[in-house]
Amino acid sequence: MNGMKAISNYLFGDQDFARWQNKWVLWISLAIIIFLVIYIFNRSSQKKQLRQFKSESAIKNLLPDLSKNRSITRFVIWSLGFLIIIFSAANLQFGDKKEEVKRAGIDLMLCLDVSKSMLAEDLKPNRLSRAKLAINKIINSLGSDRIGVIVFAGDAFLQLPLTNDHSAAELFIQGINTGIIPVPGTNIASALKLAEKSFPETSPTNKAIVVITDGEEHDGKAVEIAGNLEKNKIKVFTIGLGSSRGTTIPDFKNGRRTGVKKDKNGSTVITRLNESALVAIAEAGGGSYVRGSNQSLGLQAMLNKIGEIEKTEYETKEYTSYNSRYQWFLTIGTLFILMDLLILKRKGTWLKNT
C-alpha cells in the first residue's frame, strides 16, 4: 500500500518541474481506461463463444457488427479521443521560471542495511520490510527537511542524494532489495563515512544520520566514526531490527526459497540483533537508539529528538510560475475524433474487409 501511495503521489502530485492543476480529472481518465479494457475483453470473449457453436459465415449473418473489427476500431478511437480531451481538462502545467526560495529544515541521511541477514523473519514479514516501514514513517514526519538514502552491506552506496522531494524518496525505498550491494557483510562504518561525504560541505543546515540495521558489524569502527561525526555537529541515530535470541536467514535461488543460509563449512548461519553495538554508536553520535518490534517500531521518541534539532534556513531553486499545456491534449484528442468522422465513415477496403 505504501508503494502504491508513493507512485500515486509521484505521478499525480506536484513535482518540481510540472504539475496537474485539476488532479481529480485524472481519476475519471483512469475509469475510462478500465472501461475500455473491459469492453474490448468482452467483445473478444463473445466472438470466441460464438465460434464454438456457429460457423464464421453464420456469425456474420446473425451479428454483422460483431463479426467486423470496424466497430471496435471506431469505439477505441472515439474513446482515446475523449480520454485525451479529458486529460486536457486536468491542465498539465510546466514550470517556466525558477527562483531562489527560502526553506527551513535539516539534512537527514538514512542508512539502510541491505545485507542478507535483513531477510531474517524474526520480524514480520522480514527485517528489511520493517525497515522500509520505519523509513516511510520517518519521511512522512518530515516538513521541509531534505532527505537522502544510503544502502549498505559490506560496502555502501548513495542511493538517493539529498532532496526535498519526499515522494521520490518513498519510490526509491520501495525498490530497494538485498541484491543491490554485491559485497556481503554489515559495514556500518562505511555507511557513516559515505553519509558524511554526501552532505554538502557549504550547506549551513544542521545534519543527522539514521542507521537502520540489525547491527552485525564485526570491526567496531562505527563507534569511533560516530564520535567524530558528533564532534562535527552531525547527530547519529540508530534503529535496531531483529531478535537477540537469533534466527536463521532464508536462502533463495532464482527467486525461489531453497532453505536456510549456511556458511562454507555447511553450518546453519544464525543472525542476531547486536543491540549493544547500536546503543554505543548512538551514544557516541549524540543521538538515540530505538528497537523495532512486531508490535511497534518505537520511533516517536527518536522523531521527537530529531525534531528538536534546530531548523536552519537554506535556499533552493524552485519553479514559481507555470504555463498551461492543455492545448496539447485538446488538439490530439480532437484529431482522433475528426479521424473517425472524416475517414472511418468512408467504407475503405482496409476496414471493410477486416
Backbone torsions as a table, in degrees:
resi	resn	phi	psi	omega
1	MET	NA	-41.1	178.5
2	ASN	-62.1	-37.9	178.8
3	GLY	-64.1	-44.4	178.9
4	MET	-63.7	-39.1	178.1
5	LYS	-62.8	-42.8	-179.8
6	ALA	-63.7	-44.5	179.5
7	ILE	-63.0	-43.0	179.0
8	SER	-60.9	-44.8	179.5
9	ASN	-63.4	-38.2	-176.3
10	TYR	-72.7	-39.2	-178.1
11	LEU	-78.2	-42.6	-172.8
12	PHE	-103.0	-11.4	179.7
13	GLY	-83.7	173.6	178.6
14	ASP	-77.4	127.5	176.2
15	GLN	-106.3	172.5	-177.0
16	ASP	-62.0	-37.4	-172.1
17	PHE	-103.5	-15.1	-175.8
18	ALA	-154.4	159.0	177.9
19	ARG	-157.7	157.3	172.8
20	TRP	-98.8	127.4	-178.7
21	GLN	-73.3	-39.5	-179.1
22	ASN	-119.2	81.6	-172.5
23	LYS	-65.0	-30.8	-176.5
24	TRP	-61.1	-26.6	179.8
25	VAL	-63.6	-30.5	-177.9
26	LEU	-62.9	-31.9	179.5
27	TRP	-70.2	-30.5	173.4
28	ILE	-64.4	-41.8	178.3
29	SER	-60.5	-41.0	179.1
30	LEU	-62.6	-39.8	179.0
31	ALA	-64.0	-38.6	178.8
32	ILE	-66.2	-41.0	178.5
33	ILE	-60.7	-44.0	179.0
34	ILE	-62.3	-44.1	179.1
35	PHE	-62.1	-40.2	-179.9
36	LEU	-62.9	-44.0	179.2
37	VAL	-63.9	-43.2	179.8
38	ILE	-63.3	-41.8	-179.6
39	TYR	-61.0	-49.2	-179.0
40	ILE	-63.0	-40.3	179.0
41	PHE	-63.5	-42.0	-179.7
42	ASN	-66.6	-40.0	178.2
43	ARG	-62.3	-42.4	179.1
44	SER	-64.4	-40.5	179.9
45	SER	-65.8	-38.7	179.1
46	GLN	-60.6	-44.3	-178.8
47	LYS	-65.4	-39.4	179.1
48	LYS	-64.8	-40.6	179.9
49	GLN	-66.8	-41.5	-179.4
50	LEU	-65.9	-35.8	-179.1
51	ARG	-65.0	-20.1	178.4
52	GLN	-72.4	-22.6	-174.8
53	PHE	-118.3	-21.2	-175.3
54	LYS	-128.8	155.2	173.7
55	SER	-77.3	168.0	-178.9
56	GLU	-63.0	-39.0	-179.7
57	SER	-67.8	-37.2	178.7
58	ALA	-66.1	-39.3	179.0
59	ILE	-62.7	-40.4	-179.8
60	LYS	-64.8	-36.4	179.4
61	ASN	-72.4	-40.5	-178.3
62	LEU	-74.2	-47.1	-176.0
63	LEU	-133.1	77.3	-176.8
64	PRO	-59.8	-34.2	-179.7
65	ASP	-68.9	-38.6	-178.2
66	LEU	-68.1	-31.2	-175.0
67	SER	-78.9	-3.5	-179.5
68	LYS	-114.7	148.9	176.6
69	ASN	-84.9	-5.9	-174.5
70	ARG	-60.8	-44.6	-177.9
71	SER	-65.4	-37.2	178.4
72	ILE	-66.3	-42.3	179.9
73	THR	-60.1	-45.0	179.1
74	ARG	-63.4	-42.0	-179.4
75	PHE	-61.9	-44.1	-179.0
76	VAL	-63.7	-44.3	-178.2
77	ILE	-65.7	-43.3	177.0
78	TRP	-61.2	-44.5	-178.2
79	SER	-63.8	-43.1	178.8
80	LEU	-63.3	-42.9	178.3
81	GLY	-60.6	-46.6	179.5
82	PHE	-63.8	-40.7	-179.7
83	LEU	-62.6	-45.1	-178.5
84	ILE	-67.4	-35.1	176.3
85	ILE	-64.7	-38.4	176.5
86	ILE	-62.4	-39.3	176.3
87	PHE	-57.9	-35.4	179.1
88	SER	-63.6	-32.6	178.3
89	ALA	-67.7	-25.6	176.6
90	ALA	-70.9	-20.8	173.8
91	ASN	57.9	80.5	174.1
92	LEU	-68.8	131.3	-179.2
93	GLN	-124.3	138.0	177.4
94	PHE	-112.9	139.5	178.3
95	GLY	-68.3	137.9	179.9
96	ASP	-125.7	-0.1	-179.3
97	LYS	-145.8	118.7	179.2
98	LYS	-104.8	134.1	178.0
99	GLU	-134.1	160.7	175.2
100	GLU	-73.6	125.1	178.7
101	VAL	-119.4	134.5	-179.2
102	LYS	-88.6	132.7	175.0
103	ARG	-130.0	163.8	177.3
104	ALA	-127.4	128.6	-179.9
105	GLY	-178.9	-166.7	175.8
106	ILE	-122.6	167.1	172.6
107	ASP	-100.8	121.0	-175.9
108	LEU	-120.5	121.8	178.6
109	MET	-107.4	123.3	178.8
110	LEU	-98.3	124.1	179.5
111	CYS	-109.0	111.4	-174.5
112	LEU	-107.0	124.8	177.1
113	ASP	-72.6	123.2	177.8
114	VAL	-120.6	25.9	176.1
115	SER	-70.0	162.6	-176.4
116	LYS	-59.9	-27.6	-179.6
117	SER	-65.0	-17.8	178.9
118	MET	-74.1	-5.6	174.0
119	LEU	-85.3	-6.6	179.9
120	ALA	-58.0	145.0	-170.7
121	GLU	-107.7	28.0	173.7
122	ASP	-73.7	-16.1	165.4
123	LEU	-114.4	143.2	-173.9
124	LYS	-98.8	136.1	-3.0
125	PRO	-75.0	-28.0	171.6
126	ASN	-162.2	173.5	-176.3
127	ARG	-61.0	-41.5	-177.3
128	LEU	-64.2	-41.3	179.0
129	SER	-63.9	-39.6	177.2
130	ARG	-66.6	-35.0	177.7
131	ALA	-64.0	-42.5	178.3
132	LYS	-63.1	-39.2	177.7
133	LEU	-62.2	-42.3	178.4
134	ALA	-61.2	-42.8	-179.1
135	ILE	-65.3	-41.0	178.3
136	ASN	-61.7	-38.6	177.6
137	LYS	-65.1	-39.8	177.7
138	ILE	-63.8	-46.9	-179.0
139	ILE	-59.8	-43.1	-178.2
140	ASN	-68.0	-17.2	-180.0
141	SER	-89.0	-8.8	-174.8
142	LEU	-82.5	151.1	175.0
143	GLY	-100.7	-104.2	178.7
144	SER	-94.8	14.3	179.9
145	ASP	-68.2	144.2	173.8
146	ARG	-88.8	146.3	-175.5
147	ILE	-132.3	143.6	175.0
148	GLY	-133.5	161.4	-177.0
149	VAL	-130.6	128.8	173.5
150	ILE	-119.1	134.2	173.2
151	VAL	-108.4	145.5	-178.6
152	PHE	-149.0	151.9	169.7
153	ALA	-141.1	-109.3	173.3
154	GLY	-75.8	-15.0	176.4
155	ASP	-139.0	173.3	-178.7
156	ALA	-125.2	150.4	-177.7
157	PHE	-143.1	134.8	177.5
158	LEU	-77.9	104.8	-177.6
159	GLN	-80.0	-37.5	-178.3
160	LEU	-144.8	114.2	176.1
161	PRO	-63.4	164.5	-178.4
162	LEU	-54.2	132.6	-179.5
163	THR	-152.8	154.2	171.0
164	ASN	-101.1	11.8	174.0
165	ASP	-86.9	87.9	-174.8
166	HIS	-68.6	-30.3	177.6
167	SER	-64.8	-40.0	177.1
168	ALA	-63.7	-39.1	179.0
169	ALA	-61.4	-42.2	179.0
170	GLU	-63.2	-38.9	177.7
171	LEU	-63.1	-43.7	178.6
172	PHE	-60.8	-41.7	-178.2
173	ILE	-61.7	-41.7	-177.4
174	GLN	-62.9	-28.7	-177.5
175	GLY	-87.7	-0.1	-177.3
176	ILE	-78.7	138.5	176.3
177	ASN	-145.1	176.0	-175.2
178	THR	-77.0	-1.8	178.4
179	GLY	-94.1	0.0	-176.0
180	ILE	-67.1	-42.1	-179.2
181	ILE	-105.4	114.7	-176.8
182	PRO	-74.5	-19.1	-177.3
183	VAL	-83.0	119.6	-178.4
184	PRO	-71.9	161.1	177.7
185	GLY	121.5	-177.6	177.7
186	THR	-136.5	82.8	-173.8
187	ASN	-95.7	83.2	-179.6
188	ILE	-64.6	-36.9	-179.8
189	ALA	-58.0	-42.2	179.0
190	SER	-62.5	-40.0	179.5
191	ALA	-65.6	-41.6	179.9
192	LEU	-65.1	-41.1	178.4
193	LYS	-62.5	-45.2	-179.1
194	LEU	-66.0	-37.8	178.7
195	ALA	-60.2	-43.8	179.5
196	GLU	-62.4	-42.4	-180.0
197	LYS	-67.2	-27.4	-174.4
198	SER	-81.1	-14.2	174.2
199	PHE	-76.7	134.8	177.8
200	PRO	-61.2	130.7	-177.0
201	GLU	-64.4	-34.1	-175.9
202	THR	-90.4	-1.4	-176.9
203	SER	-71.3	130.9	179.4
204	PRO	-82.5	-5.7	-174.7
205	THR	-70.8	148.9	172.8
206	ASN	-71.8	153.1	-169.8
207	LYS	-129.8	150.8	177.0
208	ALA	-148.7	153.9	178.2
209	ILE	-126.6	135.2	174.1
210	VAL	-118.4	122.0	179.5
211	VAL	-104.5	123.6	179.0
212	ILE	-113.0	114.5	-170.8
213	THR	-163.6	170.6	170.5
214	ASP	-93.4	-2.5	170.7
215	GLY	78.2	17.0	-176.1
216	GLU	-83.6	55.6	174.8
217	GLU	-88.2	146.1	-172.5
218	HIS	-112.7	-15.5	-176.3
219	ASP	-97.3	-15.4	174.3
220	GLY	74.5	9.1	-177.5
221	LYS	-76.2	-17.6	-174.1
222	ALA	-63.2	-34.8	-179.5
223	VAL	-63.0	-44.6	179.4
224	GLU	-63.2	-42.9	-179.5
225	ILE	-66.2	-40.3	178.4
226	ALA	-61.1	-38.8	177.4
227	GLY	-62.9	-41.0	177.7
228	ASN	-66.3	-36.7	177.7
229	LEU	-64.0	-40.9	-179.9
230	GLU	-63.7	-37.2	177.0
231	LYS	-63.7	-30.2	178.1
232	ASN	-90.0	15.5	176.1
233	LYS	65.9	34.3	173.1
234	ILE	-115.2	114.5	-178.4
235	LYS	-79.0	143.4	178.8
236	VAL	-120.9	122.9	177.7
237	PHE	-114.6	151.1	179.1
238	THR	-131.3	143.5	174.3
239	ILE	-122.3	120.3	-179.4
240	GLY	-97.4	131.9	-179.4
241	LEU	-125.3	129.6	179.8
242	GLY	128.8	178.3	178.9
243	SER	-110.2	147.7	178.1
244	SER	-76.3	-17.2	178.9
245	ARG	-71.3	-32.2	179.8
246	GLY	98.5	152.5	179.1
247	THR	-155.8	169.8	179.8
248	THR	-82.2	167.0	178.7
249	ILE	-114.0	121.5	178.0
250	PRO	-59.6	143.1	178.6
251	ASP	-113.5	135.1	-176.9
252	PHE	-125.2	146.1	174.9
253	LYS	-137.8	122.6	-177.3
254	ASN	54.5	38.5	177.6
255	GLY	80.4	-0.9	-178.9
256	ARG	-111.4	139.0	180.0
257	ARG	-73.4	127.1	-176.1
258	THR	-114.4	-2.5	-178.3
259	GLY	143.9	-142.3	179.1
260	VAL	-119.5	155.7	-176.7
261	LYS	-70.1	138.1	178.2
262	LYS	-125.9	153.8	178.2
263	ASP	-83.3	-176.9	-175.6
264	LYS	-66.8	-16.7	177.7
265	ASN	-92.0	-0.8	179.5
266	GLY	88.8	4.3	179.2
267	SER	-85.0	145.5	179.1
268	THR	-67.3	131.2	179.6
269	VAL	-81.3	130.9	177.1
270	ILE	-113.0	129.7	178.8
271	THR	-111.1	136.3	-178.9
272	ARG	-130.1	149.6	173.1
273	LEU	-70.9	122.5	177.6
274	ASN	-93.5	78.5	-173.0
275	GLU	-67.7	-38.9	-177.5
276	SER	-61.9	-37.9	179.2
277	ALA	-65.7	-40.4	-178.4
278	LEU	-70.9	-36.0	175.2
279	VAL	-62.5	-44.1	-179.2
280	ALA	-63.4	-40.1	179.3
281	ILE	-64.0	-45.0	-179.2
282	ALA	-65.4	-41.0	179.4
283	GLU	-65.2	-43.0	179.0
284	ALA	-65.7	-32.3	-178.1
285	GLY	-87.6	3.5	178.0
286	GLY	72.1	17.2	179.8
287	GLY	-108.5	-139.8	178.7
288	SER	-149.1	164.2	-179.1
289	TYR	-119.1	139.7	170.9
290	VAL	-132.5	151.5	178.5
291	ARG	-112.1	125.2	177.9
292	GLY	-83.6	148.0	178.4
293	SER	-138.2	177.9	177.7
294	ASN	-67.6	-29.7	-177.4
295	GLN	-82.3	-39.3	-175.4
296	SER	-152.9	146.7	175.0
297	LEU	-87.2	-11.4	175.7
298	GLY	59.7	34.8	-172.3
299	LEU	-86.0	-19.4	-169.3
300	GLN	-59.0	-43.3	179.8
301	ALA	-61.4	-41.2	178.5
302	MET	-66.5	-43.7	180.0
303	LEU	-61.9	-36.8	177.5
304	ASN	-62.8	-41.7	-179.2
305	LYS	-69.1	-39.1	175.6
306	ILE	-63.8	-38.0	179.1
307	GLY	-65.3	-21.5	178.8
308	GLU	-77.9	-15.8	178.0
309	ILE	-64.9	131.1	-174.7
310	GLU	-60.9	129.2	176.7
311	LYS	-75.6	134.2	-179.4
312	THR	-113.8	139.0	179.5
313	GLU	-74.5	132.9	176.5
314	TYR	-137.8	162.0	-178.7
315	GLU	-107.1	140.5	176.1
316	THR	-140.4	146.5	178.8
317	LYS	-83.6	125.5	-179.9
318	GLU	-136.1	153.4	174.8
319	TYR	-74.2	129.6	-179.3
320	THR	-111.5	-10.5	174.4
321	SER	-140.3	148.5	-174.5
322	TYR	-131.3	147.1	174.3
323	ASN	-107.6	135.6	179.8
324	SER	-75.2	143.1	179.3
325	ARG	-128.0	30.8	179.5
326	TYR	-64.0	-23.6	-177.3
327	GLN	-61.0	-32.6	179.9
328	TRP	-58.1	-52.6	-177.4
329	PHE	-68.0	-40.1	-178.9
330	LEU	-62.1	-42.1	-179.9
331	THR	-65.9	-47.5	-178.7
332	ILE	-64.2	-43.2	179.4
333	GLY	-62.2	-41.9	178.5
334	THR	-63.9	-39.3	178.5
335	LEU	-62.0	-39.0	177.7
336	PHE	-61.0	-45.3	-178.4
337	ILE	-68.2	-40.7	177.2
338	LEU	-63.6	-34.5	178.5
339	MET	-60.8	-38.2	178.1
340	ASP	-69.6	-45.0	-176.5
341	LEU	-66.9	-38.6	-173.3
342	LEU	-92.4	-26.0	-173.7
343	ILE	-113.4	-52.4	-170.6
344	LEU	-69.1	-22.6	178.6
345	LYS	-74.5	-18.8	173.8
346	ARG	-81.3	127.8	-175.2
347	LYS	-79.6	71.8	176.3
348	GLY	-69.4	154.7	-177.8
349	THR	-66.0	-25.6	-177.8
350	TRP	-69.5	-20.9	174.7
351	LEU	-106.4	-33.0	-177.7
352	LYS	-60.8	-35.0	-174.7
353	ASN	-95.2	7.4	179.5
354	THR	-86.4	NA	NA
